[in-house]
């Protein structure tokens, strides 16, 4: 992790408990249904939602995450934000996690 990310992570450490930083070496470990949070370029922690799909272009130079939060679907670019994921759980655990985020 770079210095900015380390400082931002330390600021939000309690909210990122059990979350794993997504980097190029572990991006293929992500499973659809994983819970995603991210830190923006201002150091703010955001709740991303549930991973629906990873979208790649043909050259694998731009990765985007298709996420769902509530009734909204949206796409976030991997190279513009710092993403964290919580490994996929069963449906009951996901539902309980979403309820605690509200």
N, CA, C and O atoms as a Tinker XYZ file with bonds, in Angstrom:
   408  protein
     1  N      0.845000   -1.186000    0.000000    73     2
     2  CA     0.000000    0.000000    0.000000    64     1     3
     3  C      0.883000    1.238000    0.000000    63     2     4     5
     4  O      1.919000    1.281000    0.663000    81     3
     5  N      0.457000    2.240000   -0.752000    73     3     6
     6  CA     1.213000    3.487000   -0.756000    64     5     7
     7  C      0.889000    4.298000    0.502000    63     6     8     9
     8  O      0.000000    3.927000    1.269000    81     7
     9  N      1.598000    5.389000    0.712000    73     7    10
    10  CA     1.472000    6.181000    1.934000    64     9    11
    11  C      0.063000    6.732000    2.117000    63    10    12    13
    12  O     -0.499000    6.654000    3.210000    81    11
    13  N     -0.509000    7.288000    1.047000    73    11    14
    14  CA    -1.872000    7.834000    1.129000    64    13    15
    15  C     -2.859000    6.756000    1.560000    63    14    16    17
    16  O     -3.672000    6.966000    2.460000    81    15
    17  N     -2.779000    5.610000    0.913000    73    15    18
    18  CA    -3.709000    4.529000    1.226000    64    17    19
    19  C     -3.498000    4.026000    2.647000    63    18    20    21
    20  O     -4.470000    3.729000    3.341000    81    19
    21  N     -2.274000    3.924000    3.086000    73    19    22
    22  CA    -1.992000    3.464000    4.450000    64    21    23
    23  C     -2.596000    4.419000    5.478000    63    22    24    25
    24  O     -3.177000    3.972000    6.467000    81    23
    25  N     -2.464000    5.730000    5.255000    73    23    26
    26  CA    -3.042000    6.712000    6.176000    64    25    27
    27  C     -4.568000    6.629000    6.175000    63    26    28    29
    28  O     -5.202000    6.659000    7.229000    81    27
    29  N     -5.148000    6.525000    4.976000    73    27    30
    30  CA    -6.607000    6.428000    4.876000    64    29    31
    31  C     -7.106000    5.140000    5.519000    63    30    32    33
    32  O     -8.132000    5.136000    6.199000    81    31
    33  N     -6.374000    4.042000    5.301000    73    31    34
    34  CA    -6.757000    2.763000    5.909000    64    33    35
    35  C     -6.717000    2.861000    7.432000    63    34    36    37
    36  O     -7.632000    2.391000    8.108000    81    35
    37  N     -5.675000    3.460000    7.967000    73    35    38
    38  CA    -5.560000    3.601000    9.425000    64    37    39
    39  C     -6.700000    4.441000    9.993000    63    38    40    41
    40  O     -7.168000    4.185000   11.103000    81    39
    41  N     -7.146000    5.440000    9.239000    73    39    42
    42  CA    -8.261000    6.281000    9.671000    64    41    43
    43  C     -9.554000    5.473000    9.765000    63    42    44    45
    44  O    -10.362000    5.689000   10.669000    81    43
    45  N     -9.744000    4.550000    8.840000    73    43    46
    46  CA   -10.994000    3.787000    8.753000    64    45    47
    47  C    -10.819000    2.321000    9.147000    63    46    48    49
    48  O    -11.635000    1.477000    8.775000    81    47
    49  N     -9.771000    2.019000    9.891000    73    47    50
    50  CA    -9.420000    0.629000   10.201000    64    49    51
    51  C    -10.576000   -0.148000   10.830000    63    50    52    53
    52  O    -10.798000   -1.308000   10.481000    81    51
    53  N    -11.317000    0.473000   11.753000    73    51    54
    54  CA   -12.404000   -0.249000   12.418000    64    53    55
    55  C    -13.534000   -0.603000   11.447000    63    54    56    57
    56  O    -14.201000   -1.620000   11.634000    81    55
    57  N    -13.760000    0.204000   10.429000    73    55    58
    58  CA   -14.821000   -0.060000    9.452000    64    57    59
    59  C    -14.365000   -1.016000    8.354000    63    58    60    61
    60  O    -15.190000   -1.547000    7.611000    81    59
    61  N    -13.071000   -1.234000    8.250000    73    59    62
    62  CA   -12.536000   -2.147000    7.233000    64    61    63
    63  C    -12.088000   -3.477000    7.835000    63    62    64    65
    64  O    -11.350000   -4.238000    7.209000    81    63
    65  N    -12.544000   -3.742000    9.053000    73    63    66
    66  CA   -12.217000   -5.009000    9.706000    64    65    67
    67  C    -12.740000   -6.171000    8.858000    63    66    68    69
    68  O    -13.900000   -6.168000    8.446000    81    67
    69  N    -11.904000   -7.141000    8.603000    73    67    70
    70  CA   -12.203000   -8.335000    7.801000    64    69    71
    71  C    -12.314000   -8.045000    6.300000    63    70    72    73
    72  O    -12.703000   -8.924000    5.531000    81    71
    73  N    -11.979000   -6.831000    5.883000    73    71    74
    74  CA   -11.956000   -6.506000    4.460000    64    73    75
    75  C    -10.526000   -6.623000    3.948000    63    74    76    77
    76  O     -9.578000   -6.359000    4.687000    81    75
    77  N    -10.369000   -7.014000    2.700000    73    75    78
    78  CA    -9.063000   -7.235000    2.080000    64    77    79
    79  C     -8.882000   -6.232000    0.952000    63    78    80    81
    80  O     -9.782000   -6.041000    0.134000    81    79
    81  N     -7.716000   -5.591000    0.908000    73    79    82
    82  CA    -7.410000   -4.635000   -0.156000    64    81    83
    83  C     -7.314000   -5.371000   -1.499000    63    82    84    85
    84  O     -6.682000   -6.422000   -1.600000    81    83
    85  N     -7.944000   -4.806000   -2.514000    73    83    86
    86  CA    -7.924000   -5.412000   -3.851000    64    85    87
    87  C     -6.780000   -4.802000   -4.651000    63    86    88    89
    88  O     -6.728000   -3.589000   -4.851000    81    87
    89  N     -5.872000   -5.647000   -5.103000    73    87    90
    90  CA    -4.769000   -5.214000   -5.961000    64    89    91
    91  C     -4.682000   -6.188000   -7.122000    63    90    92    93
    92  O     -5.444000   -7.152000   -7.180000    81    91
    93  N     -3.772000   -5.952000   -8.037000    73    91    94
    94  CA    -3.687000   -6.777000   -9.247000    64    93    95
    95  C     -3.414000   -8.248000   -8.962000    63    94    96    97
    96  O     -3.801000   -9.110000   -9.751000    81    95
    97  N     -2.753000   -8.548000   -7.844000    73    95    98
    98  CA    -2.425000   -9.943000   -7.536000    64    97    99
    99  C     -3.606000  -10.749000   -7.013000    63    98   100   101
   100  O     -3.624000  -11.973000   -7.140000    81    99
   101  N     -4.594000  -10.075000   -6.425000    73    99   102
   102  CA    -5.716000  -10.841000   -5.866000    64   101   103
   103  C     -7.065000  -10.506000   -6.502000    63   102   104   105
   104  O     -8.100000  -10.984000   -6.037000    81   103
   105  N     -7.067000   -9.703000   -7.545000    73   103   106
   106  CA    -8.343000   -9.296000   -8.148000    64   105   107
   107  C     -9.118000  -10.491000   -8.700000    63   106   108   109
   108  O    -10.348000  -10.471000   -8.742000    81   107
   109  N     -8.405000  -11.523000   -9.120000    73   107   110
   110  CA    -9.089000  -12.700000   -9.650000    64   109   111
   111  C     -9.691000  -13.566000   -8.543000    63   110   112   113
   112  O    -10.435000  -14.502000   -8.835000    81   111
   113  N     -9.386000  -13.272000   -7.288000    73   111   114
   114  CA    -9.975000  -13.996000   -6.160000    64   113   115
   115  C    -11.382000  -13.508000   -5.828000    63   114   116   117
   116  O    -12.117000  -14.177000   -5.102000    81   115
   117  N    -11.760000  -12.342000   -6.357000    73   115   118
   118  CA   -13.077000  -11.793000   -6.067000    64   117   119
   119  C    -14.164000  -12.676000   -6.647000    63   118   120   121
   120  O    -14.052000  -13.178000   -7.765000    81   119
   121  N    -15.201000  -12.853000   -5.878000    73   119   122
   122  CA   -16.357000  -13.630000   -6.303000    64   121   123
   123  C    -17.563000  -12.703000   -6.362000    63   122   124   125
   124  O    -17.709000  -11.799000   -5.539000    81   123
   125  N    -18.415000  -12.936000   -7.338000    73   123   126
   126  CA   -19.664000  -12.184000   -7.384000    64   125   127
   127  C    -20.407000  -12.391000   -6.079000    63   126   128   129
   128  O    -20.470000  -13.509000   -5.567000    81   127
   129  N    -20.967000  -11.324000   -5.541000    73   127   130
   130  CA   -21.651000  -11.383000   -4.255000    64   129   131
   131  C    -20.799000  -10.879000   -3.107000    63   130   132   133
   132  O    -21.296000  -10.735000   -1.990000    81   131
   133  N    -19.514000  -10.606000   -3.360000    73   131   134
   134  CA   -18.647000  -10.060000   -2.313000    64   133   135
   135  C    -19.085000   -8.642000   -1.975000    63   134   136   137
   136  O    -19.558000   -7.903000   -2.838000    81   135
   137  N    -18.926000   -8.277000   -0.727000    73   135   138
   138  CA   -19.250000   -6.916000   -0.296000    64   137   139
   139  C    -18.040000   -6.038000   -0.555000    63   138   140   141
   140  O    -16.917000   -6.392000   -0.195000    81   139
   141  N    -18.275000   -4.881000   -1.185000    73   139   142
   142  CA   -17.204000   -3.970000   -1.595000    64   141   143
   143  C    -17.330000   -2.652000   -0.847000    63   142   144   145
   144  O    -18.420000   -2.095000   -0.715000    81   143
   145  N    -16.202000   -2.167000   -0.363000    73   143   146
   146  CA   -16.083000   -0.797000    0.147000    64   145   147
   147  C    -14.900000   -0.180000   -0.571000    63   146   148   149
   148  O    -14.027000   -0.898000   -1.057000    81   147
   149  N    -14.859000    1.138000   -0.645000    73   147   150
   150  CA   -13.735000    1.787000   -1.311000    64   149   151
   151  C    -13.399000    3.111000   -0.661000    63   150   152   153
   152  O    -14.236000    3.741000   -0.014000    81   151
   153  N    -12.151000    3.521000   -0.850000    73   151   154
   154  CA   -11.668000    4.816000   -0.391000    64   153   155
   155  C    -11.444000    5.672000   -1.621000    63   154   156   157
   156  O    -10.740000    5.274000   -2.549000    81   155
   157  N    -12.053000    6.863000   -1.622000    73   155   158
   158  CA   -11.889000    7.754000   -2.770000    64   157   159
   159  C    -10.574000    8.525000   -2.656000    63   158   160   161
   160  O     -9.828000    8.349000   -1.693000    81   159
   161  N    -10.296000    9.369000   -3.627000    73   159   162
   162  CA    -9.022000   10.094000   -3.655000    64   161   163
   163  C     -8.930000   11.196000   -2.603000    63   162   164   165
   164  O     -7.872000   11.803000   -2.435000    81   163
   165  N    -10.032000   11.461000   -1.892000    73   163   166
   166  CA   -10.016000   12.417000   -0.780000    64   165   167
   167  C     -9.866000   11.719000    0.564000    63   166   168   169
   168  O     -9.859000   12.379000    1.604000    81   167
   169  N     -9.745000   10.382000    0.559000    73   167   170
   170  CA    -9.579000    9.623000    1.783000    64   169   171
   171  C    -10.876000    9.240000    2.459000    63   170   172   173
   172  O    -10.857000    8.736000    3.582000    81   171
   173  N    -12.016000    9.469000    1.797000    73   171   174
   174  CA   -13.317000    9.126000    2.365000    64   173   175
   175  C    -13.652000    7.668000    2.087000    63   174   176   177
   176  O    -13.460000    7.177000    0.975000    81   175
   177  N    -14.153000    6.984000    3.103000    73   175   178
   178  CA   -14.569000    5.601000    2.948000    64   177   179
   179  C    -16.019000    5.577000    2.477000    63   178   180   181
   180  O    -16.875000    6.255000    3.045000    81   179
   181  N    -16.286000    4.797000    1.440000    73   179   182
   182  CA   -17.628000    4.680000    0.876000    64   181   183
   183  C    -18.039000    3.216000    0.885000    63   182   184   185
   184  O    -17.219000    2.319000    0.689000    81   183
   185  N    -19.317000    2.997000    1.113000    73   183   186
   186  CA   -19.860000    1.650000    0.997000    64   185   187
   187  C    -20.228000    1.445000   -0.464000    63   186   188   189
   188  O    -21.117000    2.123000   -0.980000    81   187
   189  N    -19.560000    0.523000   -1.134000    73   187   190
   190  CA   -19.780000    0.324000   -2.559000    64   189   191
   191  C    -21.006000   -0.493000   -2.862000    63   190   192   193
   192  O    -21.777000   -0.141000   -3.755000    81   191
   193  N    -21.207000   -1.579000   -2.140000    73   191   194
   194  CA   -22.342000   -2.444000   -2.398000    64   193   195
   195  C    -21.886000   -3.872000   -2.599000    63   194   196   197
   196  O    -20.843000   -4.289000   -2.095000    81   195
   197  N    -22.684000   -4.612000   -3.341000    73   195   198
   198  CA   -22.399000   -6.012000   -3.614000    64   197   199
   199  C    -21.866000   -6.127000   -5.036000    63   198   200   201
   200  O    -22.440000   -5.568000   -5.971000    81   199
   201  N    -20.769000   -6.855000   -5.192000    73   199   202
   202  CA   -20.164000   -7.039000   -6.508000    64   201   203
   203  C    -21.064000   -7.914000   -7.373000    63   202   204   205
   204  O    -21.395000   -9.040000   -7.002000    81   203
   205  N    -21.452000   -7.390000   -8.516000    73   203   206
   206  CA   -22.260000   -8.140000   -9.470000    64   205   207
   207  C    -21.356000   -8.772000  -10.519000    63   206   208   209
   208  O    -21.524000   -9.938000  -10.875000    81   207
   209  N    -20.392000   -7.987000  -11.015000    73   207   210
   210  CA   -19.522000   -8.488000  -12.078000    64   209   211
   211  C    -18.311000   -7.577000  -12.217000    63   210   212   213
   212  O    -18.405000   -6.371000  -11.987000    81   211
   213  N    -17.168000   -8.157000  -12.596000    73   211   214
   214  CA   -15.990000   -7.375000  -12.951000    64   213   215
   215  C    -15.993000   -7.244000  -14.465000    63   214   216   217
   216  O    -16.052000   -8.245000  -15.179000    81   215
   217  N    -15.930000   -6.025000  -14.950000    73   215   218
   218  CA   -15.954000   -5.757000  -16.380000    64   217   219
   219  C    -14.554000   -5.395000  -16.835000    63   218   220   221
   220  O    -13.951000   -4.469000  -16.293000    81   219
   221  N    -14.026000   -6.103000  -17.815000    73   219   222
   222  CA   -12.705000   -5.832000  -18.366000    64   221   223
   223  C    -12.852000   -5.419000  -19.821000    63   222   224   225
   224  O    -13.757000   -5.864000  -20.526000    81   223
   225  N    -11.929000   -4.548000  -20.254000    73   223   226
   226  CA   -11.889000   -4.325000  -21.690000    64   225   227
   227  C    -11.042000   -5.425000  -22.309000    63   226   228   229
   228  O    -10.486000   -6.245000  -21.579000    81   227
   229  N    -10.930000   -5.466000  -23.595000    73   227   230
   230  CA   -10.249000   -6.564000  -24.277000    64   229   231
   231  C     -8.775000   -6.690000  -23.906000    63   230   232   233
   232  O     -8.234000   -7.796000  -23.910000    81   231
   233  N     -8.120000   -5.586000  -23.588000    73   231   234
   234  CA    -6.690000   -5.613000  -23.280000    64   233   235
   235  C     -6.404000   -5.712000  -21.786000    63   234   236   237
   236  O     -5.244000   -5.688000  -21.373000    81   235
   237  N     -7.470000   -5.824000  -20.963000    73   235   238
   238  CA    -7.318000   -5.864000  -19.502000    64   237   239
   239  C     -6.594000   -4.642000  -18.953000    63   238   240   241
   240  O     -5.897000   -4.739000  -17.943000    81   239
   241  N     -6.750000   -3.494000  -19.606000    73   239   242
   242  CA    -6.100000   -2.278000  -19.122000    64   241   243
   243  C     -7.031000   -1.447000  -18.246000    63   242   244   245
   244  O     -6.568000   -0.618000  -17.464000    81   243
   245  N     -8.338000   -1.662000  -18.369000    73   243   246
   246  CA    -9.305000   -0.925000  -17.564000    64   245   247
   247  C    -10.284000   -1.910000  -16.952000    63   246   248   249
   248  O    -11.052000   -2.556000  -17.664000    81   247
   249  N    -10.256000   -2.024000  -15.643000    73   247   250
   250  CA   -11.208000   -2.882000  -14.958000    64   249   251
   251  C    -12.243000   -2.015000  -14.277000    63   250   252   253
   252  O    -11.920000   -0.988000  -13.681000    81   251
   253  N    -13.482000   -2.438000  -14.371000    73   251   254
   254  CA   -14.581000   -1.731000  -13.730000    64   253   255
   255  C    -15.357000   -2.750000  -12.907000    63   254   256   257
   256  O    -15.448000   -3.924000  -13.266000    81   255
   257  N    -15.912000   -2.278000  -11.799000    73   255   258
   258  CA   -16.748000   -3.117000  -10.960000    64   257   259
   259  C    -18.198000   -2.696000  -11.141000    63   258   260   261
   260  O    -18.531000   -1.523000  -10.974000    81   259
   261  N    -19.055000   -3.639000  -11.480000    73   259   262
   262  CA   -20.483000   -3.406000  -11.508000    64   261   263
   263  C    -21.011000   -3.770000  -10.130000    63   262   264   265
   264  O    -20.914000   -4.922000   -9.707000    81   263
   265  N    -21.566000   -2.792000   -9.434000    73   263   266
   266  CA   -22.018000   -2.979000   -8.059000    64   265   267
   267  C    -23.502000   -2.706000   -7.948000    63   266   268   269
   268  O    -24.082000   -1.990000   -8.765000    81   267
   269  N    -24.107000   -3.283000   -6.930000    73   267   270
   270  CA   -25.500000   -3.017000   -6.625000    64   269   271
   271  C    -25.592000   -2.585000   -5.182000    63   270   272   273
   272  O    -25.070000   -3.243000   -4.282000    81   271
   273  N    -26.263000   -1.471000   -4.974000    73   271   274
   274  CA   -26.525000   -0.982000   -3.629000    64   273   275
   275  C    -27.992000   -0.592000   -3.580000    63   274   276   277
   276  O    -28.409000    0.371000   -4.224000    81   275
   277  N    -28.757000   -1.330000   -2.828000    73   275   278
   278  CA   -30.199000   -1.101000   -2.818000    64   277   279
   279  C    -30.776000   -1.450000   -4.179000    63   278   280   281
   280  O    -30.578000   -2.556000   -4.683000    81   279
   281  N    -31.485000   -0.508000   -4.768000    73   279   282
   282  CA   -32.084000   -0.715000   -6.090000    64   281   283
   283  C    -31.206000   -0.163000   -7.207000    63   282   284   285
   284  O    -31.581000   -0.241000   -8.377000    81   283
   285  N    -30.043000    0.393000   -6.865000    73   283   286
   286  CA   -29.194000    1.068000   -7.846000    64   285   287
   287  C    -28.016000    0.199000   -8.269000    63   286   288   289
   288  O    -27.336000   -0.406000   -7.440000    81   287
   289  N    -27.793000    0.152000   -9.573000    73   287   290
   290  CA   -26.602000   -0.493000  -10.132000    64   289   291
   291  C    -25.672000    0.614000  -10.611000    63   290   292   293
   292  O    -26.135000    1.596000  -11.192000    81   291
   293  N    -24.391000    0.476000  -10.384000    73   291   294
   294  CA   -23.452000    1.464000  -10.897000    64   293   295
   295  C    -22.096000    0.825000  -11.128000    63   294   296   297
   296  O    -21.804000   -0.266000  -10.637000    81   295
   297  N    -21.271000    1.540000  -11.897000    73   295   298
   298  CA   -19.959000    1.052000  -12.294000    64   297   299
   299  C    -18.893000    1.968000  -11.723000    63   298   300   301
   300  O    -18.998000    3.191000  -11.821000    81   299
   301  N    -17.857000    1.370000  -11.121000    73   299   302
   302  CA   -16.724000    2.136000  -10.586000    64   301   303
   303  C    -15.439000    1.621000  -11.215000    63   302   304   305
   304  O    -15.275000    0.417000  -11.412000    81   303
   305  N    -14.536000    2.530000  -11.529000    73   303   306
   306  CA   -13.264000    2.176000  -12.148000    64   305   307
   307  C    -12.244000    1.780000  -11.099000    63   306   308   309
   308  O    -12.042000    2.499000  -10.120000    81   307
   309  N    -11.606000    0.647000  -11.297000    73   307   310
   310  CA   -10.622000    0.109000  -10.349000    64   309   311
   311  C     -9.410000    1.022000  -10.201000    63   310   312   313
   312  O     -8.878000    1.154000   -9.099000    81   311
   313  N     -8.963000    1.653000  -11.276000    73   311   314
   314  CA    -7.737000    2.448000  -11.221000    64   313   315
   315  C     -7.940000    3.834000  -10.611000    63   314   316   317
   316  O     -6.961000    4.550000  -10.402000    81   315
   317  N     -9.181000    4.234000  -10.319000    73   315   318
   318  CA    -9.434000    5.562000   -9.771000    64   317   319
   319  C     -9.736000    5.557000   -8.272000    63   318   320   321
   320  O     -9.785000    6.617000   -7.648000    81   319
   321  N     -9.937000    4.384000   -7.696000    73   319   322
   322  CA   -10.324000    4.265000   -6.296000    64   321   323
   323  C     -9.547000    3.125000   -5.646000    63   322   324   325
   324  O     -8.957000    2.296000   -6.338000    81   323
   325  N     -9.548000    3.085000   -4.323000    73   323   326
   326  CA    -8.907000    2.006000   -3.580000    64   325   327
   327  C    -10.012000    1.096000   -3.043000    63   326   328   329
   328  O    -10.790000    1.497000   -2.178000    81   327
   329  N    -10.074000   -0.113000   -3.554000    73   327   330
   330  CA   -11.160000   -1.032000   -3.224000    64   329   331
   331  C    -10.745000   -2.066000   -2.185000    63   330   332   333
   332  O     -9.596000   -2.503000   -2.132000    81   331
   333  N    -11.720000   -2.441000   -1.362000    73   331   334
   334  CA   -11.585000   -3.494000   -0.375000    64   333   335
   335  C    -12.781000   -4.421000   -0.518000    63   334   336   337
   336  O    -13.879000   -3.976000   -0.853000    81   335
   337  N    -12.575000   -5.697000   -0.268000    73   335   338
   338  CA   -13.694000   -6.621000   -0.340000    64   337   339
   339  C    -13.718000   -7.526000    0.871000    63   338   340   341
   340  O    -12.694000   -7.809000    1.493000    81   339
   341  N    -14.900000   -7.961000    1.176000    73   339   342
   342  CA   -15.097000   -8.961000    2.219000    64   341   343
   343  C    -15.445000  -10.237000    1.481000    63   342   344   345
   344  O    -16.392000  -10.257000    0.696000    81   343
   345  N    -14.698000  -11.302000    1.717000    73   343   346
   346  CA   -14.951000  -12.540000    0.987000    64   345   347
   347  C    -16.424000  -12.950000    1.044000    63   346   348   349
   348  O    -17.119000  -12.729000    2.036000    81   347
   349  N    -16.864000  -13.544000   -0.043000    73   347   350
   350  CA   -18.274000  -13.917000   -0.201000    64   349   351
   351  C    -18.734000  -14.804000    0.941000    63   350   352   353
   352  O    -18.027000  -15.706000    1.391000    81   351
   353  N    -19.938000  -14.516000    1.389000    73   351   354
   354  CA   -20.558000  -15.277000    2.459000    64   353   355
   355  C    -21.849000  -15.888000    1.924000    63   354   356   357
   356  O    -22.226000  -15.658000    0.775000    81   355
   357  N    -22.504000  -16.649000    2.747000    73   355   358
   358  CA   -23.791000  -17.164000    2.302000    64   357   359
   359  C    -24.814000  -16.036000    2.301000    63   358   360   361
   360  O    -24.551000  -14.966000    2.850000    81   359
   361  N    -25.959000  -16.255000    1.700000    73   359   362
   362  CA   -26.960000  -15.197000    1.524000    64   361   363
   363  C    -27.427000  -14.609000    2.848000    63   362   364   365
   364  O    -27.670000  -13.406000    2.945000    81   363
   365  N    -27.549000  -15.434000    3.844000    73   363   366
   366  CA   -27.987000  -14.937000    5.148000    64   365   367
   367  C    -26.964000  -13.970000    5.734000    63   366   368   369
   368  O    -27.338000  -12.924000    6.266000    81   367
   369  N    -25.670000  -14.308000    5.643000    73   367   370
   370  CA   -24.622000  -13.433000    6.162000    64   369   371
   371  C    -24.564000  -12.124000    5.387000    63   370   372   373
   372  O    -24.343000  -11.067000    5.978000    81   371
   373  N    -24.759000  -12.180000    4.072000    73   371   374
   374  CA   -24.764000  -10.960000    3.261000    64   373   375
   375  C    -25.915000  -10.061000    3.693000    63   374   376   377
   376  O    -25.732000   -8.854000    3.853000    81   375
   377  N    -27.101000  -10.637000    3.882000    73   375   378
   378  CA   -28.254000   -9.861000    4.291000    64   377   379
   379  C    -28.014000   -9.191000    5.652000    63   378   380   381
   380  O    -28.334000   -8.017000    5.840000    81   379
   381  N    -27.452000   -9.945000    6.588000    73   379   382
   382  CA   -27.155000   -9.386000    7.903000    64   381   383
   383  C    -26.119000   -8.264000    7.813000    63   382   384   385
   384  O    -26.223000   -7.261000    8.519000    81   383
   385  N    -25.124000   -8.435000    6.945000    73   383   386
   386  CA   -24.101000   -7.396000    6.777000    64   385   387
   387  C    -24.708000   -6.127000    6.198000    63   386   388   389
   388  O    -24.353000   -5.022000    6.608000    81   387
   389  N    -25.618000   -6.281000    5.252000    73   387   390
   390  CA   -26.273000   -5.107000    4.672000    64   389   391
   391  C    -27.114000   -4.368000    5.712000    63   390   392   393
   392  O    -27.152000   -3.138000    5.721000    81   391
   393  N    -27.773000   -5.101000    6.568000    73   391   394
   394  CA   -28.587000   -4.483000    7.604000    64   393   395
   395  C    -27.730000   -3.686000    8.592000    63   394   396   397
   396  O    -28.154000   -2.635000    9.075000    81   395
   397  N    -26.531000   -4.183000    8.891000    73   395   398
   398  CA   -25.670000   -3.462000    9.823000    64   397   399
   399  C    -25.095000   -2.198000    9.186000    63   398   400   401
   400  O    -24.694000   -1.281000    9.903000    81   399
   401  N    -25.047000   -2.131000    7.852000    73   399   402
   402  CA   -24.526000   -0.950000    7.166000    64   401   403
   403  C    -25.542000    0.191000    7.154000    63   402   404   405
   404  O    -25.166000    1.345000    6.943000    81   403
   405  N    -26.814000   -0.110000    7.374000    73   403   406
   406  CA   -27.861000    0.923000    7.311000    64   405   407
   407  C    -27.898000    1.766000    8.527000    63   406   408
   408  O    -28.723000    2.676000    8.623000    81   407
